Amino acid sequence: MGLNIKNERVHRLAREAARVTGRTQTGAIEEALVRLLREYDVDPDQARTAPVVDRVLAIAAQWQADPGRGHLRAEDLYDEVTGLPR
């Protein structure tokens, strides 16, 4: 996870970006890289969000195939004998 930048200009830019934004150098570089990737229509968070989106789409597809499935009635929420919530 180490990044060793051996370019003095890049170090100066990182320090200045951190000063101007009030972030750490790492935070300023992260923000700059996220913006750069988005300019190139690349979603830097896609690897993290893609599995969640896939799961939601799968659930939606299941519901569309059988919209009545999974619906509970009020009676389903309570134990028949005790009347307490299940």
PDB file of N, CA, C and O in Angstrom, chain B, residues numbered from 101:
ATOM      1  N   MET B 101       0.814  -1.178   0.000  1.00  0.00           N
ATOM      2  CA  MET B 101       0.000   0.000   0.000  1.00  0.00           C
ATOM      3  C   MET B 101       0.869   1.258   0.000  1.00  0.00           C
ATOM      4  O   MET B 101       0.349   2.362   0.163  1.00  0.00           O
ATOM      5  N   GLY B 102       2.148   1.111  -0.175  1.00  0.00           N
ATOM      6  CA  GLY B 102       3.014   2.277  -0.146  1.00  0.00           C
ATOM      7  C   GLY B 102       3.144   2.920  -1.515  1.00  0.00           C
ATOM      8  O   GLY B 102       3.183   2.239  -2.540  1.00  0.00           O
ATOM      9  N   LEU B 103       3.210   4.225  -1.509  1.00  0.00           N
ATOM     10  CA  LEU B 103       3.432   4.990  -2.730  1.00  0.00           C
ATOM     11  C   LEU B 103       4.548   5.967  -2.407  1.00  0.00           C
ATOM     12  O   LEU B 103       4.404   6.828  -1.539  1.00  0.00           O
ATOM     13  N   ASN B 104       5.642   5.828  -3.100  1.00  0.00           N
ATOM     14  CA  ASN B 104       6.794   6.672  -2.842  1.00  0.00           C
ATOM     15  C   ASN B 104       7.000   7.562  -4.060  1.00  0.00           C
ATOM     16  O   ASN B 104       7.524   7.116  -5.080  1.00  0.00           O
ATOM     17  N   ILE B 105       6.589   8.807  -3.952  1.00  0.00           N
ATOM     18  CA  ILE B 105       6.684   9.735  -5.065  1.00  0.00           C
ATOM     19  C   ILE B 105       8.038  10.436  -4.999  1.00  0.00           C
ATOM     20  O   ILE B 105       8.355  11.096  -4.009  1.00  0.00           O
ATOM     21  N   LYS B 106       8.818  10.292  -6.039  1.00  0.00           N
ATOM     22  CA  LYS B 106      10.157  10.864  -6.065  1.00  0.00           C
ATOM     23  C   LYS B 106      10.221  12.067  -7.010  1.00  0.00           C
ATOM     24  O   LYS B 106      11.220  12.289  -7.693  1.00  0.00           O
ATOM     25  N   ASN B 107       9.153  12.820  -7.029  1.00  0.00           N
ATOM     26  CA  ASN B 107       9.088  13.989  -7.903  1.00  0.00           C
ATOM     27  C   ASN B 107       8.784  15.201  -7.034  1.00  0.00           C
ATOM     28  O   ASN B 107       7.706  15.299  -6.448  1.00  0.00           O
ATOM     29  N   GLU B 108       9.740  16.122  -6.954  1.00  0.00           N
ATOM     30  CA  GLU B 108       9.592  17.261  -6.056  1.00  0.00           C
ATOM     31  C   GLU B 108       8.404  18.140  -6.439  1.00  0.00           C
ATOM     32  O   GLU B 108       7.730  18.679  -5.562  1.00  0.00           O
ATOM     33  N   ARG B 109       8.142  18.290  -7.728  1.00  0.00           N
ATOM     34  CA  ARG B 109       6.991  19.101  -8.149  1.00  0.00           C
ATOM     35  C   ARG B 109       5.688  18.489  -7.648  1.00  0.00           C
ATOM     36  O   ARG B 109       4.805  19.209  -7.183  1.00  0.00           O
ATOM     37  N   VAL B 110       5.561  17.174  -7.737  1.00  0.00           N
ATOM     38  CA  VAL B 110       4.353  16.503  -7.264  1.00  0.00           C
ATOM     39  C   VAL B 110       4.224  16.678  -5.752  1.00  0.00           C
ATOM     40  O   VAL B 110       3.119  16.867  -5.243  1.00  0.00           O
ATOM     41  N   HIS B 111       5.333  16.617  -5.039  1.00  0.00           N
ATOM     42  CA  HIS B 111       5.307  16.856  -3.586  1.00  0.00           C
ATOM     43  C   HIS B 111       4.833  18.280  -3.286  1.00  0.00           C
ATOM     44  O   HIS B 111       4.007  18.489  -2.397  1.00  0.00           O
ATOM     45  N   ARG B 112       5.351  19.244  -4.021  1.00  0.00           N
ATOM     46  CA  ARG B 112       4.924  20.636  -3.815  1.00  0.00           C
ATOM     47  C   ARG B 112       3.439  20.788  -4.103  1.00  0.00           C
ATOM     48  O   ARG B 112       2.721  21.446  -3.350  1.00  0.00           O
ATOM     49  N   LEU B 113       2.976  20.181  -5.193  1.00  0.00           N
ATOM     50  CA  LEU B 113       1.553  20.263  -5.540  1.00  0.00           C
ATOM     51  C   LEU B 113       0.687  19.626  -4.459  1.00  0.00           C
ATOM     52  O   LEU B 113      -0.369  20.156  -4.112  1.00  0.00           O
ATOM     53  N   ALA B 114       1.129  18.497  -3.934  1.00  0.00           N
ATOM     54  CA  ALA B 114       0.368  17.818  -2.875  1.00  0.00           C
ATOM     55  C   ALA B 114       0.309  18.672  -1.615  1.00  0.00           C
ATOM     56  O   ALA B 114      -0.741  18.775  -0.981  1.00  0.00           O
ATOM     57  N   ARG B 115       1.433  19.282  -1.251  1.00  0.00           N
ATOM     58  CA  ARG B 115       1.450  20.152  -0.070  1.00  0.00           C
ATOM     59  C   ARG B 115       0.539  21.358  -0.270  1.00  0.00           C
ATOM     60  O   ARG B 115      -0.201  21.736   0.638  1.00  0.00           O
ATOM     61  N   GLU B 116       0.590  21.962  -1.457  1.00  0.00           N
ATOM     62  CA  GLU B 116      -0.245  23.131  -1.731  1.00  0.00           C
ATOM     63  C   GLU B 116      -1.724  22.755  -1.761  1.00  0.00           C
ATOM     64  O   GLU B 116      -2.562  23.485  -1.232  1.00  0.00           O
ATOM     65  N   ALA B 117      -2.044  21.629  -2.372  1.00  0.00           N
ATOM     66  CA  ALA B 117      -3.437  21.173  -2.412  1.00  0.00           C
ATOM     67  C   ALA B 117      -3.950  20.910  -1.003  1.00  0.00           C
ATOM     68  O   ALA B 117      -5.094  21.237  -0.689  1.00  0.00           O
ATOM     69  N   ALA B 118      -3.127  20.331  -0.166  1.00  0.00           N
ATOM     70  CA  ALA B 118      -3.525  20.066   1.216  1.00  0.00           C
ATOM     71  C   ALA B 118      -3.745  21.378   1.969  1.00  0.00           C
ATOM     72  O   ALA B 118      -4.710  21.513   2.722  1.00  0.00           O
ATOM     73  N   ARG B 119      -2.862  22.329   1.765  1.00  0.00           N
ATOM     74  CA  ARG B 119      -2.985  23.629   2.436  1.00  0.00           C
ATOM     75  C   ARG B 119      -4.264  24.333   2.006  1.00  0.00           C
ATOM     76  O   ARG B 119      -5.011  24.840   2.844  1.00  0.00           O
ATOM     77  N   VAL B 120      -4.514  24.364   0.718  1.00  0.00           N
ATOM     78  CA  VAL B 120      -5.658  25.101   0.182  1.00  0.00           C
ATOM     79  C   VAL B 120      -6.982  24.445   0.581  1.00  0.00           C
ATOM     80  O   VAL B 120      -7.956  25.139   0.873  1.00  0.00           O
ATOM     81  N   THR B 121      -7.019  23.118   0.592  1.00  0.00           N
ATOM     82  CA  THR B 121      -8.274  22.414   0.885  1.00  0.00           C
ATOM     83  C   THR B 121      -8.479  22.134   2.363  1.00  0.00           C
ATOM     84  O   THR B 121      -9.593  21.828   2.788  1.00  0.00           O
ATOM     85  N   GLY B 122      -7.407  22.237   3.153  1.00  0.00           N
ATOM     86  CA  GLY B 122      -7.518  21.899   4.572  1.00  0.00           C
ATOM     87  C   GLY B 122      -7.512  20.401   4.806  1.00  0.00           C
ATOM     88  O   GLY B 122      -7.829  19.941   5.903  1.00  0.00           O
ATOM     89  N   ARG B 123      -7.162  19.652   3.807  1.00  0.00           N
ATOM     90  CA  ARG B 123      -7.083  18.194   3.923  1.00  0.00           C
ATOM     91  C   ARG B 123      -5.638  17.785   4.176  1.00  0.00           C
ATOM     92  O   ARG B 123      -4.719  18.605   4.153  1.00  0.00           O
ATOM     93  N   THR B 124      -5.472  16.492   4.417  1.00  0.00           N
ATOM     94  CA  THR B 124      -4.120  15.956   4.459  1.00  0.00           C
ATOM     95  C   THR B 124      -3.623  15.845   3.013  1.00  0.00           C
ATOM     96  O   THR B 124      -4.413  15.956   2.075  1.00  0.00           O
ATOM     97  N   GLN B 125      -2.340  15.631   2.838  1.00  0.00           N
ATOM     98  CA  GLN B 125      -1.824  15.431   1.488  1.00  0.00           C
ATOM     99  C   GLN B 125      -2.491  14.219   0.833  1.00  0.00           C
ATOM    100  O   GLN B 125      -2.853  14.259  -0.343  1.00  0.00           O
ATOM    101  N   THR B 126      -2.647  13.159   1.596  1.00  0.00           N
ATOM    102  CA  THR B 126      -3.302  11.965   1.060  1.00  0.00           C
ATOM    103  C   THR B 126      -4.740  12.267   0.661  1.00  0.00           C
ATOM    104  O   THR B 126      -5.194  11.837  -0.399  1.00  0.00           O
ATOM    105  N   GLY B 127      -5.456  13.002   1.501  1.00  0.00           N
ATOM    106  CA  GLY B 127      -6.838  13.354   1.195  1.00  0.00           C
ATOM    107  C   GLY B 127      -6.947  14.227  -0.049  1.00  0.00           C
ATOM    108  O   GLY B 127      -7.846  14.042  -0.870  1.00  0.00           O
ATOM    109  N   ALA B 128      -6.030  15.174  -0.183  1.00  0.00           N
ATOM    110  CA  ALA B 128      -6.040  16.049  -1.355  1.00  0.00           C
ATOM    111  C   ALA B 128      -5.739  15.266  -2.626  1.00  0.00           C
ATOM    112  O   ALA B 128      -6.369  15.488  -3.660  1.00  0.00           O
ATOM    113  N   ILE B 129      -4.786  14.357  -2.551  1.00  0.00           N
ATOM    114  CA  ILE B 129      -4.453  13.532  -3.716  1.00  0.00           C
ATOM    115  C   ILE B 129      -5.612  12.604  -4.060  1.00  0.00           C
ATOM    116  O   ILE B 129      -5.930  12.412  -5.233  1.00  0.00           O
ATOM    117  N   GLU B 130      -6.243  12.029  -3.042  1.00  0.00           N
ATOM    118  CA  GLU B 130      -7.395  11.157  -3.291  1.00  0.00           C
ATOM    119  C   GLU B 130      -8.506  11.928  -4.010  1.00  0.00           C
ATOM    120  O   GLU B 130      -9.060  11.447  -4.998  1.00  0.00           O
ATOM    121  N   GLU B 131      -8.823  13.107  -3.516  1.00  0.00           N
ATOM    122  CA  GLU B 131      -9.879  13.910  -4.143  1.00  0.00           C
ATOM    123  C   GLU B 131      -9.523  14.235  -5.590  1.00  0.00           C
ATOM    124  O   GLU B 131     -10.376  14.156  -6.474  1.00  0.00           O
ATOM    125  N   ALA B 132      -8.271  14.598  -5.832  1.00  0.00           N
ATOM    126  CA  ALA B 132      -7.836  14.927  -7.187  1.00  0.00           C
ATOM    127  C   ALA B 132      -7.956  13.717  -8.119  1.00  0.00           C
ATOM    128  O   ALA B 132      -8.384  13.853  -9.265  1.00  0.00           O
ATOM    129  N   LEU B 133      -7.580  12.548  -7.630  1.00  0.00           N
ATOM    130  CA  LEU B 133      -7.650  11.349  -8.458  1.00  0.00           C
ATOM    131  C   LEU B 133      -9.092  10.937  -8.732  1.00  0.00           C
ATOM    132  O   LEU B 133      -9.410  10.500  -9.838  1.00  0.00           O
ATOM    133  N   VAL B 134      -9.965  11.070  -7.741  1.00  0.00           N
ATOM    134  CA  VAL B 134     -11.381  10.761  -7.942  1.00  0.00           C
ATOM    135  C   VAL B 134     -11.959  11.689  -9.007  1.00  0.00           C
ATOM    136  O   VAL B 134     -12.676  11.239  -9.901  1.00  0.00           O
ATOM    137  N   ARG B 135     -11.652  12.978  -8.914  1.00  0.00           N
ATOM    138  CA  ARG B 135     -12.146  13.938  -9.911  1.00  0.00           C
ATOM    139  C   ARG B 135     -11.609  13.610 -11.304  1.00  0.00           C
ATOM    140  O   ARG B 135     -12.346  13.668 -12.288  1.00  0.00           O
ATOM    141  N   LEU B 136     -10.346  13.270 -11.380  1.00  0.00           N
ATOM    142  CA  LEU B 136      -9.737  12.930 -12.670  1.00  0.00           C
ATOM    143  C   LEU B 136     -10.431  11.719 -13.287  1.00  0.00           C
ATOM    144  O   LEU B 136     -10.771  11.730 -14.470  1.00  0.00           O
ATOM    145  N   LEU B 137     -10.638  10.679 -12.488  1.00  0.00           N
ATOM    146  CA  LEU B 137     -11.292   9.480 -13.004  1.00  0.00           C
ATOM    147  C   LEU B 137     -12.709   9.783 -13.472  1.00  0.00           C
ATOM    148  O   LEU B 137     -13.142   9.272 -14.505  1.00  0.00           O
ATOM    149  N   ARG B 138     -13.430  10.602 -12.730  1.00  0.00           N
ATOM    150  CA  ARG B 138     -14.798  10.957 -13.132  1.00  0.00           C
ATOM    151  C   ARG B 138     -14.810  11.755 -14.428  1.00  0.00           C
ATOM    152  O   ARG B 138     -15.731  11.615 -15.232  1.00  0.00           O
ATOM    153  N   GLU B 139     -13.791  12.596 -14.638  1.00  0.00           N
ATOM    154  CA  GLU B 139     -13.695  13.322 -15.907  1.00  0.00           C
ATOM    155  C   GLU B 139     -13.563  12.356 -17.084  1.00  0.00           C
ATOM    156  O   GLU B 139     -13.989  12.665 -18.197  1.00  0.00           O
ATOM    157  N   TYR B 140     -12.979  11.206 -16.838  1.00  0.00           N
ATOM    158  CA  TYR B 140     -12.820  10.181 -17.871  1.00  0.00           C
ATOM    159  C   TYR B 140     -13.953   9.162 -17.834  1.00  0.00           C
ATOM    160  O   TYR B 140     -13.837   8.069 -18.389  1.00  0.00           O
ATOM    161  N   ASP B 141     -15.055   9.532 -17.171  1.00  0.00           N
ATOM    162  CA  ASP B 141     -16.245   8.675 -17.054  1.00  0.00           C
ATOM    163  C   ASP B 141     -15.944   7.316 -16.430  1.00  0.00           C
ATOM    164  O   ASP B 141     -16.502   6.296 -16.834  1.00  0.00           O
ATOM    165  N   VAL B 142     -15.067   7.319 -15.454  1.00  0.00           N
ATOM    166  CA  VAL B 142     -14.769   6.112 -14.681  1.00  0.00           C
ATOM    167  C   VAL B 142     -15.284   6.345 -13.271  1.00  0.00           C
ATOM    168  O   VAL B 142     -14.960   7.353 -12.644  1.00  0.00           O
ATOM    169  N   ASP B 143     -16.090   5.410 -12.772  1.00  0.00           N
ATOM    170  CA  ASP B 143     -16.623   5.532 -11.412  1.00  0.00           C
ATOM    171  C   ASP B 143     -15.646   4.875 -10.443  1.00  0.00           C
ATOM    172  O   ASP B 143     -15.541   3.649 -10.414  1.00  0.00           O
ATOM    173  N   PRO B 144     -14.930   5.671  -9.647  1.00  0.00           N
ATOM    174  CA  PRO B 144     -13.948   5.084  -8.741  1.00  0.00           C
ATOM    175  C   PRO B 144     -14.565   4.237  -7.630  1.00  0.00           C
ATOM    176  O   PRO B 144     -13.866   3.453  -6.988  1.00  0.00           O
ATOM    177  N   ASP B 145     -15.874   4.390  -7.398  1.00  0.00           N
ATOM    178  CA  ASP B 145     -16.532   3.622  -6.346  1.00  0.00           C
ATOM    179  C   ASP B 145     -17.249   2.388  -6.887  1.00  0.00           C
ATOM    180  O   ASP B 145     -17.895   1.667  -6.127  1.00  0.00           O
ATOM    181  N   GLN B 146     -17.142   2.139  -8.194  1.00  0.00           N
ATOM    182  CA  GLN B 146     -17.900   1.050  -8.808  1.00  0.00           C
ATOM    183  C   GLN B 146     -17.576  -0.314  -8.191  1.00  0.00           C
ATOM    184  O   GLN B 146     -18.482  -1.122  -7.987  1.00  0.00           O
ATOM    185  N   ALA B 147     -16.331  -0.578  -7.898  1.00  0.00           N
ATOM    186  CA  ALA B 147     -15.970  -1.884  -7.330  1.00  0.00           C
ATOM    187  C   ALA B 147     -16.671  -2.120  -5.992  1.00  0.00           C
ATOM    188  O   ALA B 147     -16.997  -3.255  -5.645  1.00  0.00           O
ATOM    189  N   ARG B 148     -16.898  -1.040  -5.249  1.00  0.00           N
ATOM    190  CA  ARG B 148     -17.551  -1.157  -3.945  1.00  0.00           C
ATOM    191  C   ARG B 148     -19.068  -1.222  -4.084  1.00  0.00           C
ATOM    192  O   ARG B 148     -19.729  -1.958  -3.352  1.00  0.00           O
ATOM    193  N   THR B 149     -19.614  -0.462  -5.012  1.00  0.00           N
ATOM    194  CA  THR B 149     -21.071  -0.372  -5.125  1.00  0.00           C
ATOM    195  C   THR B 149     -21.679  -1.405  -6.070  1.00  0.00           C
ATOM    196  O   THR B 149     -22.859  -1.733  -5.938  1.00  0.00           O
ATOM    197  N   ALA B 150     -20.907  -1.921  -7.014  1.00  0.00           N
ATOM    198  CA  ALA B 150     -21.456  -2.855  -8.012  1.00  0.00           C
ATOM    199  C   ALA B 150     -22.126  -4.076  -7.387  1.00  0.00           C
ATOM    200  O   ALA B 150     -23.221  -4.430  -7.824  1.00  0.00           O
ATOM    201  N   PRO B 151     -21.532  -4.745  -6.384  1.00  0.00           N
ATOM    202  CA  PRO B 151     -22.207  -5.909  -5.803  1.00  0.00           C
ATOM    203  C   PRO B 151     -23.548  -5.553  -5.150  1.00  0.00           C
ATOM    204  O   PRO B 151     -24.492  -6.341  -5.206  1.00  0.00           O
ATOM    205  N   VAL B 152     -23.632  -4.387  -4.541  1.00  0.00           N
ATOM    206  CA  VAL B 152     -24.883  -3.960  -3.905  1.00  0.00           C
ATOM    207  C   VAL B 152     -25.942  -3.709  -4.975  1.00  0.00           C
ATOM    208  O   VAL B 152     -27.089  -4.134  -4.834  1.00  0.00           O
ATOM    209  N   VAL B 153     -25.558  -3.025  -6.031  1.00  0.00           N
ATOM    210  CA  VAL B 153     -26.487  -2.750  -7.130  1.00  0.00           C
ATOM    211  C   VAL B 153     -26.963  -4.065  -7.746  1.00  0.00           C
ATOM    212  O   VAL B 153     -28.152  -4.232  -8.014  1.00  0.00           O
ATOM    213  N   ASP B 154     -26.034  -4.995  -7.970  1.00  0.00           N
ATOM    214  CA  ASP B 154     -26.409  -6.297  -8.532  1.00  0.00           C
ATOM    215  C   ASP B 154     -27.419  -7.013  -7.647  1.00  0.00           C
ATOM    216  O   ASP B 154     -28.374  -7.603  -8.152  1.00  0.00           O
ATOM    217  N   ARG B 155     -27.223  -6.970  -6.348  1.00  0.00           N
ATOM    218  CA  ARG B 155     -28.142  -7.632  -5.410  1.00  0.00           C
ATOM    219  C   ARG B 155     -29.519  -6.978  -5.438  1.00  0.00           C
ATOM    220  O   ARG B 155     -30.536  -7.671  -5.441  1.00  0.00           O
ATOM    221  N   VAL B 156     -29.555  -5.655  -5.457  1.00  0.00           N
ATOM    222  CA  VAL B 156     -30.833  -4.941  -5.510  1.00  0.00           C
ATOM    223  C   VAL B 156     -31.567  -5.271  -6.807  1.00  0.00           C
ATOM    224  O   VAL B 156     -32.778  -5.493  -6.795  1.00  0.00           O
ATOM    225  N   LEU B 157     -30.846  -5.305  -7.918  1.00  0.00           N
ATOM    226  CA  LEU B 157     -31.476  -5.640  -9.197  1.00  0.00           C
ATOM    227  C   LEU B 157     -32.008  -7.066  -9.199  1.00  0.00           C
ATOM    228  O   LEU B 157     -33.062  -7.333  -9.777  1.00  0.00           O
ATOM    229  N   ALA B 158     -31.290  -7.986  -8.558  1.00  0.00           N
ATOM    230  CA  ALA B 158     -31.756  -9.370  -8.468  1.00  0.00           C
ATOM    231  C   ALA B 158     -33.036  -9.457  -7.636  1.00  0.00           C
ATOM    232  O   ALA B 158     -33.963 -10.183  -7.996  1.00  0.00           O
ATOM    233  N   ILE B 159     -33.087  -8.734  -6.546  1.00  0.00           N
ATOM    234  CA  ILE B 159     -34.297  -8.722  -5.705  1.00  0.00           C
ATOM    235  C   ILE B 159     -35.463  -8.126  -6.492  1.00  0.00           C
ATOM    236  O   ILE B 159     -36.578  -8.645  -6.439  1.00  0.00           O
ATOM    237  N   ALA B 160     -35.211  -7.047  -7.214  1.00  0.00           N
ATOM    238  CA  ALA B 160     -36.269  -6.420  -8.011  1.00  0.00           C
ATOM    239  C   ALA B 160     -36.774  -7.375  -9.086  1.00  0.00           C
ATOM    240  O   ALA B 160     -37.977  -7.443  -9.337  1.00  0.00           O
ATOM    241  N   ALA B 161     -35.872  -8.109  -9.720  1.00  0.00           N
ATOM    242  CA  ALA B 161     -36.275  -9.063 -10.749  1.00  0.00           C
ATOM    243  C   ALA B 161     -37.118 -10.182 -10.152  1.00  0.00           C
ATOM    244  O   ALA B 161     -38.099 -10.606 -10.762  1.00  0.00           O
ATOM    245  N   GLN B 162     -36.750 -10.667  -8.967  1.00  0.00           N
ATOM    246  CA  GLN B 162     -37.545 -11.707  -8.297  1.00  0.00           C
ATOM    247  C   GLN B 162     -38.943 -11.184  -7.976  1.00  0.00           C
ATOM    248  O   GLN B 162     -39.931 -11.895  -8.157  1.00  0.00           O
ATOM    249  N   TRP B 163     -39.024  -9.961  -7.508  1.00  0.00           N
ATOM    250  CA  TRP B 163     -40.318  -9.397  -7.148  1.00  0.00           C
ATOM    251  C   TRP B 163     -41.171  -9.203  -8.393  1.00  0.00           C
ATOM    252  O   TRP B 163     -42.374  -9.460  -8.362  1.00  0.00           O
ATOM    253  N   GLN B 164     -40.566  -8.754  -9.490  1.00  0.00           N
ATOM    254  CA  GLN B 164     -41.325  -8.569 -10.727  1.00  0.00           C
ATOM    255  C   GLN B 164     -41.866  -9.898 -11.243  1.00  0.00           C
ATOM    256  O   GLN B 164     -42.953  -9.948 -11.818  1.00  0.00           O
ATOM    257  N   ALA B 165     -41.111 -10.967 -11.039  1.00  0.00           N
ATOM    258  CA  ALA B 165     -41.550 -12.281 -11.502  1.00  0.00           C
ATOM    259  C   ALA B 165     -42.748 -12.779 -10.700  1.00  0.00           C
ATOM    260  O   ALA B 165     -43.601 -13.478 -11.248  1.00  0.00           O
ATOM    261  N   ASP B 166     -42.832 -12.435  -9.419  1.00  0.00           N
ATOM    262  CA  ASP B 166     -43.937 -12.868  -8.555  1.00  0.00           C
ATOM    263  C   ASP B 166     -44.201 -11.775  -7.522  1.00  0.00           C
ATOM    264  O   ASP B 166     -43.734 -11.879  -6.388  1.00  0.00           O
ATOM    265  N   PRO B 167     -44.951 -10.716  -7.899  1.00  0.00           N
ATOM    266  CA  PRO B 167     -45.126  -9.576  -7.003  1.00  0.00           C
ATOM    267  C   PRO B 167     -45.833  -9.883  -5.690  1.00  0.00           C
ATOM    268  O   PRO B 167     -45.655  -9.146  -4.721  1.00  0.00           O
ATOM    269  N   GLY B 168     -46.626 -10.945  -5.628  1.00  0.00           N
ATOM    270  CA  GLY B 168     -47.344 -11.255  -4.388  1.00  0.00           C
ATOM    271  C   GLY B 168     -46.499 -11.975  -3.365  1.00  0.00           C
ATOM    272  O   GLY B 168     -46.857 -12.030  -2.189  1.00  0.00           O
ATOM    273  N   ARG B 169     -45.380 -12.530  -3.800  1.00  0.00           N
ATOM    274  CA  ARG B 169     -44.523 -13.318  -2.913  1.00  0.00           C
ATOM    275  C   ARG B 169     -43.838 -12.414  -1.885  1.00  0.00           C
ATOM    276  O   ARG B 169     -43.345 -11.335  -2.212  1.00  0.00           O
ATOM    277  N   GLY B 170     -43.821 -12.869  -0.671  1.00  0.00           N
ATOM    278  CA  GLY B 170     -43.103 -12.145   0.366  1.00  0.00           C
ATOM    279  C   GLY B 170     -43.945 -11.128   1.109  1.00  0.00           C
ATOM    280  O   GLY B 170     -43.473 -10.525   2.074  1.00  0.00           O
ATOM    281  N   HIS B 171     -45.172 -10.926   0.685  1.00  0.00           N
ATOM    282  CA  HIS B 171     -46.021  -9.971   1.399  1.00  0.00           C
ATOM    283  C   HIS B 171     -46.609 -10.646   2.632  1.00  0.00           C
ATOM    284  O   HIS B 171     -47.095 -11.776   2.572  1.00  0.00           O
ATOM    285  N   LEU B 172     -46.556  -9.948   3.720  1.00  0.00           N
ATOM    286  CA  LEU B 172     -47.084 -10.479   4.974  1.00  0.00           C
ATOM    287  C   LEU B 172     -48.426  -9.830   5.289  1.00  0.00           C
ATOM    288  O   LEU B 172     -48.674  -8.665   4.979  1.00  0.00           O
ATOM    289  N   ARG B 173     -49.259 -10.615   5.903  1.00  0.00           N
ATOM    290  CA  ARG B 173     -50.503 -10.074   6.432  1.00  0.00           C
ATOM    291  C   ARG B 173     -50.249  -9.699   7.888  1.00  0.00           C
ATOM    292  O   ARG B 173     -49.269 -10.150   8.481  1.00  0.00           O
ATOM    293  N   ALA B 174     -51.110  -8.890   8.462  1.00  0.00           N
ATOM    294  CA  ALA B 174     -50.948  -8.499   9.866  1.00  0.00           C
ATOM    295  C   ALA B 174     -50.926  -9.730  10.759  1.00  0.00           C
ATOM    296  O   ALA B 174     -50.195  -9.765  11.749  1.00  0.00           O
ATOM    297  N   GLU B 175     -51.719 -10.738  10.420  1.00  0.00           N
ATOM    298  CA  GLU B 175     -51.783 -11.963  11.227  1.00  0.00           C
ATOM    299  C   GLU B 175     -50.450 -12.724  11.209  1.00  0.00           C
ATOM    300  O   GLU B 175     -50.137 -13.446  12.156  1.00  0.00           O
ATOM    301  N   ASP B 176     -49.684 -12.568  10.159  1.00  0.00           N
ATOM    302  CA  ASP B 176     -48.402 -13.271  10.048  1.00  0.00           C
ATOM    303  C   ASP B 176     -47.358 -12.722  11.012  1.00  0.00           C
ATOM    304  O   ASP B 176     -46.346 -13.375  11.268  1.00  0.00           O
ATOM    305  N   LEU B 177     -47.591 -11.551  11.538  1.00  0.00           N
ATOM    306  CA  LEU B 177     -46.601 -10.906  12.398  1.00  0.00           C
ATOM    307  C   LEU B 177     -46.694 -11.334  13.863  1.00  0.00           C
ATOM    308  O   LEU B 177     -45.781 -11.077  14.649  1.00  0.00           O
ATOM    309  N   TYR B 178     -47.792 -11.983  14.223  1.00  0.00           N
ATOM    310  CA  TYR B 178     -48.019 -12.307  15.635  1.00  0.00           C
ATOM    311  C   TYR B 178     -48.239 -13.801  15.835  1.00  0.00           C
ATOM    312  O   TYR B 178     -48.833 -14.477  14.995  1.00  0.00           O
ATOM    313  N   ASP B 179     -47.757 -14.291  16.945  1.00  0.00           N
ATOM    314  CA  ASP B 179     -47.945 -15.693  17.307  1.00  0.00           C
ATOM    315  C   ASP B 179     -49.430 -15.945  17.577  1.00  0.00           C
ATOM    316  O   ASP B 179     -50.083 -15.170  18.275  1.00  0.00           O
ATOM    317  N   GLU B 180     -49.949 -17.029  17.020  1.00  0.00           N
ATOM    318  CA  GLU B 180     -51.369 -17.347  17.154  1.00  0.00           C
ATOM    319  C   GLU B 180     -51.774 -17.618  18.600  1.00  0.00           C
ATOM    320  O   GLU B 180     -52.879 -17.276  19.019  1.00  0.00           O
ATOM    321  N   VAL B 181     -50.870 -18.236  19.357  1.00  0.00           N
ATOM    322  CA  VAL B 181     -51.193 -18.645  20.718  1.00  0.00           C
ATOM    323  C   VAL B 181     -51.023 -17.486  21.707  1.00  0.00           C
ATOM    324  O   VAL B 181     -51.931 -17.192  22.484  1.00  0.00           O
ATOM    325  N   THR B 182     -49.873 -16.839  21.675  1.00  0.00           N
ATOM    326  CA  THR B 182     -49.580 -15.814  22.678  1.00  0.00           C
ATOM    327  C   THR B 182     -50.022 -14.420  22.242  1.00  0.00           C
ATOM    328  O   THR B 182     -50.244 -13.554  23.089  1.00  0.00           O
ATOM    329  N   GLY B 183     -50.152 -14.189  20.941  1.00  0.00           N
ATOM    330  CA  GLY B 183     -50.498 -12.867  20.451  1.00  0.00           C
ATOM    331  C   GLY B 183     -49.306 -11.916  20.426  1.00  0.00           C
ATOM    332  O   GLY B 183     -49.439 -10.746  20.068  1.00  0.00           O
ATOM    333  N   LEU B 184     -48.139 -12.432  20.811  1.00  0.00           N
ATOM    334  CA  LEU B 184     -46.934 -11.612  20.824  1.00  0.00           C
ATOM    335  C   LEU B 184     -46.306 -11.583  19.434  1.00  0.00           C
ATOM    336  O   LEU B 184     -46.531 -12.487  18.628  1.00  0.00           O
ATOM    337  N   PRO B 185     -45.519 -10.544  19.155  1.00  0.00           N
ATOM    338  CA  PRO B 185     -44.834 -10.501  17.861  1.00  0.00           C
ATOM    339  C   PRO B 185     -43.917 -11.701  17.701  1.00  0.00           C
ATOM    340  O   PRO B 185     -43.286 -12.153  18.656  1.00  0.00           O
ATOM    341  N   ARG B 186     -43.857 -12.206  16.485  1.00  0.00           N
ATOM    342  CA  ARG B 186     -42.980 -13.360  16.193  1.00  0.00           C
ATOM    343  C   ARG B 186     -41.552 -12.941  16.174  1.00  0.00           C
ATOM    344  O   ARG B 186     -40.669 -13.769  15.947  1.00  0.00           O
TER     345      ARG B 186
END
